[in-house]
Structure formats: C-alpha cells, structure tokens
C-alpha cells in the first residue's frame, strides 16, 4: 500500500524515499494520511517541529521511519558512547564527595583537632552549599551547554579536593567543604539534562539507575582504594587521609580534562579531532536520534543547547504545582538512612573495628545498595508505577530505624553493624523520582 509524501504525493513501496525510511515498528512512528498532513503518534506535524536554531533542526524529518531493531542498535551505541562515560564522571564525583568517610576512619578529626560537632557543621555547610548551587548551575549549563560546563565543574572541584590534603584545622575544613558543595552541587541535574538530549523519557530511569549504580560502585571501589592508600600514613610525613585526598582528587582532574574533549554537544554534533572527523553516527542514525527524541517529547525542540533560561521560564517551572509533590519527595525520602550513611565509618570505629576493617565492612552495605537500586528500578519499569516503589523504600527502612533506636548498648557490635548495613543498603529510588 502506498504512503503519502506531503511534498510529492503518493509514495510507492519501491521508490527511493520509501527505501530511505522503511516502515517503523516503533510506537513513535509517523502516520501519513490522505490529506497530505503528517502526524506523529496522532499529533499534527507543526506540534513536533523544532525551532529554527535547534541543534538538530537539519536532521528533522516528520516523514522519517525506522525499524525497532535499528533503534535498539542505536540505543546500545548510545549506552556505550554516552551513558558509560557519564557513569565514569559520576564515579569521579562520588570519589571526591564521599572519601571524607574513609578519611574519618584514619583519625582525620584527631589529626586536625576537630570535634564531632565541628565535623557536623562542616557537613551541614557542604549540603547547604550543594543544594544552593543546583539551580544556578543549571542556568549556566543551559547557557554554556552541559558538554562545556560539566568538565569545568569537574576540574574545579578536583583542585579543591586535592587541596584538602593541606588542611590545617577548622577554618580550612569549613572552607573546603563549602567550596566542594558549591562546585559539585549542579553536577547531577546537569548530567540528567545532558542525558535527556540522547534518550527518550521511558529510557531514562534505567540509565539513571546505571548512573547511580556507578555512585555505589565508587563506594565499593573506594573502600579498597582507601585500604591501600591509607597504608601510606607516614610517607613523607603525611597522614594516610592526606594522601587519599591528593591522589583521588588528581584522578578526578584527569577524568575532567578528558571529558572536555570527549563529550559531544548533541547527537548531531559529534565530529571533532578527538572523536573523529566523521563523528560517531551516520546521517541516517542522526535522523533517527533527532526524530525519535522529538516525537517522544516535542518540548525538547523548543530550545537549543546553548540557550539560557529566562526569568519567565524559571517562574513557569516554579509555579508548576504538579511537580511540587516530587520536590517534597526528593527532599525527604532518604532522611531515615542519611544519618547512618554519613556516620557509618565513625560508628564502626566506635564499635571497636580498626581503620582497615571499617573500610572493608562498608563494602557489603554498598553492594546491597547497588542490587536494590537496579532491581527496584527494573520493577518500576515493568509495572509502570513510581509511587508504589517509593512507598516500598519507606516500608523497608522503618523497622531498621526502630531497631537502631531500641537495641541495647550491650548488643554485639556485629548486630549493630548488620542493622546499619541493611539500612545503608536501602532501596534507592532517586532514578525513579527523577523521571
């Protein structure tokens, strides 16, 4: 049966246009009607047409069609080229954000003459700075492009992370905590924005679970790294935790510099001396990527990737009251597990475990966390239900929090550890809430 080309009339199955765009089995395919108008999933073509300055405008084609197998192959390539590298960048973030817990196990507070309360104040500064930086960072990212801004962030925070090896006391501790929060704060939303340029909305949750999975993998790998690096205590007169900050900060700097050259601005802008003069994708693959994204969410064609946010757009986002429950969930859902997670190494030291036992004992907790993250995200995708999984997270944590409250001080250190590890390994639903 012939389809209709809006510019050239009926198109026979054997003609060049039909061969260029074979019929799609994807749910987002175009439908051609006898009126000559082109619809994508039931919508008029003008609704899906991007603005003239949209970076993929030259690959927009409302008549484009492709097979499900083609799209699956392309998504797998995106996973290898984009998602894998993004996970590596998150590894670097968590390495510098989370190594404070390993430093605590090596008597950092004692070496600096800090009390637990002063440590609490420093961490509060970090989290307040981290939260405060997210919106400004998003505005910069939209203006410069996340492919430019994210590497700048990474190199900047790596410098601060390395400088922690020269901490002298309370003032420098507070300063570095604040600076790290301000620089790292926008990284996660910036990366989610970047991934949205390549993936459809239904593809994002599982990719974000891989993203946060790399965060957990960092906690596992960093425990082994800390086990080795902290043995350097005394080398050149430095404590082991100073070497930890210096070496892991340097690793992040290297990843940040490589990211500057590696990250493409968009699916149609992959050509460079570093990525290859021909780029990563063929013209047909670029057509598929652009049109599948626009058919999934036409709003992505309303701005280009170097366009800053205006006050009216910010106000529209702020007054989108349908999103407020998600904001509240995002701010509160992890409260039960956060204190135990933040003080896990200090608590294990207080239970009598030594520095190296403490770091290795964190591994089972983070491994459980990783398994639950991927499992519950998959379940959410399968049943297409977000609220039920978020509720499950709270049901899981409640008896563990109660157990920590009612357990007697004389209980076995291993009993305290077991309950704490189960709580740290709770079902992490950030990938679900964020999409």
ZADRENVEX-643823 format. One record per residue (C-alpha): x, y, z. Coordinates in steps of 0.5 Angstrom, whole numbers, padded with zeros to 4 digits, always signed. Example, Ala and Ser with C-alpha at 12.3 -4.5 7.8 and 13.67 -1.06 7.14 Angstrom:
REM residues 2
+0025-0009+0016 +0027-0002+0014 
This chain:
REM residues 435
+0000+0000+0000 +0003+0007-0002 +0004+0012+0003 +0003+0020+0002 +0009+0024+0002 +0007+0031+0004 +0011+0034-0001 +0011+0030-0007 +0004+0026-0007 +0003+0018-0006 +0010+0014-0005 +0010+0007-0008 +0014+0002-0003 +0020+0001-0008 +0021+0009-0009 +0028+0012-0006 +0024+0015+0000 +0021+0009+0002 +0028+0005+0002 +0031+0011+0006 +0026+0011+0011 +0023+0004+0012 +0017+0003+0016 +0018+0004+0023 +0015-0001+0028 +0017+0004+0034 +0011+0007+0038 +0013+0014+0036 +0013+0013+0028 +0010+0018+0023 +0003+0016+0020 +0001+0019+0013 -0006+0021+0012 -0009+0022+0005 -0010+0030+0007 -0002+0030+0006 -0001+0032+0013 +0004+0028+0017 +0002+0026+0024 +0007+0023+0029 +0003+0019+0035 -0003+0023+0033 -0001+0030+0033 +0000+0035+0028 +0007+0036+0025 +0007+0043+0027 +0007+0041+0034 +0013+0037+0033 +0017+0042+0029 +0023+0045+0033 +0025+0052+0033 +0030+0054+0027 +0036+0055+0032 +0035+0048+0035 +0042+0044+0034 +0039+0038+0031 +0034+0042+0026 +0038+0040+0020 +0036+0033+0021 +0029+0034+0023 +0024+0030+0018 +0017+0028+0020 +0017+0023+0015 +0023+0019+0017 +0021+0012+0019 +0026+0006+0022 +0025-0001+0025 +0025-0002+0032 +0032-0006+0031 +0035+0000+0028 +0033+0004+0034 +0035-0002+0039 +0042-0002+0036 +0043+0006+0036 +0041+0006+0044 +0046+0001+0045 +0051+0005+0042 +0049+0011+0046 +0050+0007+0052 +0057+0005+0050 +0059+0012+0048 +0055+0017+0053 +0052+0013+0059 +0058+0009+0060 +0062+0016+0060 +0057+0019+0064 +0058+0014+0069 +0065+0015+0070 +0064+0022+0071 +0060+0020+0077 +0065+0016+0079 +0070+0022+0080 +0064+0026+0083 +0063+0021+0089 +0070+0019+0090 +0072+0026+0092 +0065+0027+0095 +0065+0021+0099 +0072+0020+0101 +0071+0024+0107 +0068+0018+0111 +0075+0014+0109 +0079+0020+0112 +0075+0020+0118 +0077+0012+0119 +0084+0015+0119 +0083+0019+0125 +0083+0026+0121 +0079+0029+0126 +0084+0028+0132 +0090+0030+0127 +0086+0037+0126 +0084+0038+0133 +0076+0038+0131 +0071+0035+0135 +0065+0031+0132 +0060+0038+0133 +0065+0041+0128 +0065+0036+0123 +0057+0036+0123 +0058+0044+0122 +0063+0043+0116 +0058+0037+0113 +0052+0042+0114 +0056+0047+0110 +0057+0042+0105 +0050+0040+0104 +0047+0047+0104 +0052+0050+0099 +0051+0043+0095 +0043+0045+0095 +0044+0052+0094 +0049+0051+0088 +0044+0047+0084 +0039+0052+0080 +0045+0057+0079 +0049+0051+0076 +0043+0049+0071 +0043+0056+0069 +0050+0056+0067 +0049+0049+0064 +0044+0051+0059 +0048+0058+0057 +0054+0054+0056 +0052+0047+0055 +0053+0042+0059 +0059+0039+0055 +0063+0045+0057 +0060+0046+0064 +0061+0039+0067 +0068+0039+0065 +0070+0046+0068 +0066+0043+0074 +0070+0037+0075 +0077+0040+0074 +0075+0046+0079 +0072+0041+0085 +0079+0037+0084 +0083+0043+0085 +0079+0044+0092 +0079+0036+0093 +0087+0036+0092 +0088+0042+0097 +0084+0038+0103 +0091+0035+0103 +0094+0041+0106 +0088+0042+0111 +0091+0045+0118 +0084+0046+0122 +0077+0048+0123 +0077+0054+0118 +0080+0051+0112 +0076+0045+0114 +0070+0049+0113 +0072+0053+0107 +0074+0047+0103 +0067+0044+0105 +0063+0050+0103 +0067+0050+0096 +0066+0043+0094 +0059+0044+0096 +0058+0050+0091 +0062+0047+0085 +0059+0040+0086 +0052+0042+0087 +0050+0042+0080 +0053+0036+0077 +0048+0031+0078 +0042+0036+0075 +0047+0038+0069 +0048+0031+0067 +0041+0029+0067 +0040+0035+0063 +0045+0032+0058 +0043+0025+0058 +0036+0028+0056 +0039+0030+0049 +0040+0023+0048 +0035+0019+0051 +0027+0018+0051 +0023+0019+0057 +0022+0012+0058 +0029+0010+0057 +0032+0015+0063 +0030+0011+0069 +0034+0005+0068 +0040+0009+0065 +0040+0014+0071 +0040+0007+0076 +0046+0006+0072 +0048+0013+0074 +0047+0012+0081 +0050+0005+0081 +0057+0008+0079 +0056+0012+0085 +0055+0006+0089 +0061+0002+0086 +0065+0008+0087 +0064+0007+0095 +0065+0000+0094 +0072+0001+0090 +0074+0007+0094 +0074+0003+0100 +0079-0002+0097 +0083+0004+0095 +0083+0007+0102 +0085+0001+0104 +0091+0001+0100 +0092+0009+0100 +0091+0010+0108 +0097+0005+0109 +0102+0011+0106 +0101+0014+0113 +0108+0017+0115 +0110+0017+0108 +0114+0024+0107 +0111+0025+0114 +0104+0026+0111 +0098+0022+0115 +0094+0017+0110 +0088+0021+0109 +0092+0027+0106 +0095+0022+0101 +0087+0020+0100 +0085+0027+0098 +0091+0028+0094 +0091+0022+0090 +0084+0022+0089 +0083+0029+0087 +0088+0028+0082 +0085+0022+0079 +0078+0027+0078 +0082+0032+0075 +0085+0027+0069 +0077+0025+0068 +0075+0032+0068 +0080+0034+0063 +0079+0028+0058 +0071+0030+0059 +0072+0037+0056 +0075+0033+0049 +0070+0027+0050 +0063+0030+0051 +0059+0032+0044 +0054+0038+0045 +0049+0034+0042 +0047+0027+0038 +0049+0031+0031 +0055+0035+0034 +0060+0029+0035 +0065+0031+0030 +0072+0033+0033 +0079+0032+0032 +0078+0028+0039 +0072+0024+0037 +0074+0023+0030 +0073+0028+0024 +0067+0023+0021 +0064+0024+0028 +0060+0018+0031 +0054+0017+0027 +0052+0017+0020 +0047+0022+0017 +0041+0016+0018 +0043+0015+0025 +0043+0022+0027 +0036+0023+0023 +0033+0017+0028 +0036+0020+0034 +0033+0027+0033 +0026+0025+0031 +0025+0020+0036 +0027+0025+0041 +0022+0030+0039 +0017+0025+0038 +0018+0023+0045 +0018+0030+0048 +0017+0036+0043 +0018+0041+0048 +0026+0039+0047 +0026+0042+0040 +0023+0049+0044 +0030+0051+0046 +0037+0050+0043 +0043+0047+0047 +0047+0054+0048 +0040+0058+0050 +0040+0060+0057 +0034+0060+0062 +0030+0067+0062 +0026+0069+0069 +0019+0068+0065 +0021+0060+0064 +0024+0060+0072 +0018+0063+0074 +0014+0058+0070 +0018+0052+0073 +0017+0055+0080 +0009+0055+0079 +0008+0048+0076 +0005+0046+0082 +0004+0039+0079 +0012+0038+0081 +0011+0040+0088 +0010+0033+0091 +0016+0031+0087 +0020+0036+0090 +0018+0034+0097 +0019+0027+0096 +0026+0029+0093 +0028+0033+0100 +0025+0028+0105 +0025+0021+0102 +0032+0019+0104 +0032+0022+0111 +0032+0016+0115 +0038+0013+0112 +0042+0019+0111 +0045+0020+0119 +0047+0013+0119 +0050+0013+0112 +0054+0019+0114 +0057+0017+0120 +0058+0009+0118 +0065+0009+0119 +0065+0013+0125 +0060+0009+0128 +0064+0003+0126 +0071+0006+0129 +0067+0007+0136 +0064+0000+0136 +0072-0003+0136 +0073-0004+0129 +0080-0002+0127 +0081+0003+0121 +0082-0002+0115 +0077-0007+0118 +0072-0001+0118 +0073+0001+0111 +0072-0006+0108 +0066-0007+0112 +0063-0002+0108 +0063-0006+0102 +0057-0011+0104 +0053-0005+0105 +0054-0001+0099 +0054-0008+0095 +0047-0009+0097 +0045-0002+0096 +0047-0003+0088 +0043-0009+0088 +0037-0006+0091 +0038+0000+0086 +0038-0004+0080 +0032-0009+0082 +0027-0004+0084 +0028+0001+0078 +0027-0005+0074 +0021-0007+0078 +0018+0000+0077 +0019+0000+0069 +0016-0007+0069 +0010-0005+0073 +0010+0003+0071 +0009+0005+0078 +0013+0010+0081 +0009+0011+0088 +0009+0004+0090 +0017+0003+0090 +0018+0010+0093 +0013+0007+0099 +0017+0001+0099 +0023+0004+0100 +0020+0007+0107 +0017+0001+0109 +0024-0002+0108 +0027+0003+0113 +0022+0004+0118 +0024-0003+0122 +0031-0002+0121 +0031+0005+0124 +0026+0003+0130 +0031-0003+0131 +0037+0002+0132 +0033+0006+0137 +0031+0000+0141 +0037-0004+0141 +0041-0004+0148 +0048-0001+0148 +0051-0008+0150 +0049-0011+0144 +0054-0015+0140 +0058-0010+0135 +0056-0015+0130 +0049-0014+0131 +0050-0006+0131 +0054-0007+0124 +0048-0012+0121 +0043-0007+0122 +0047-0001+0120 +0049-0004+0114 +0042-0006+0112 +0040+0001+0113 +0045+0004+0109 +0043-0001+0103 +0036+0001+0103 +0032+0001+0096 +0035+0008+0093 +0029+0011+0088 +0033+0017+0086 +0033+0015+0079 +0025+0013+0079 +0023+0020+0083 +0028+0024+0078 +0024+0022+0072 
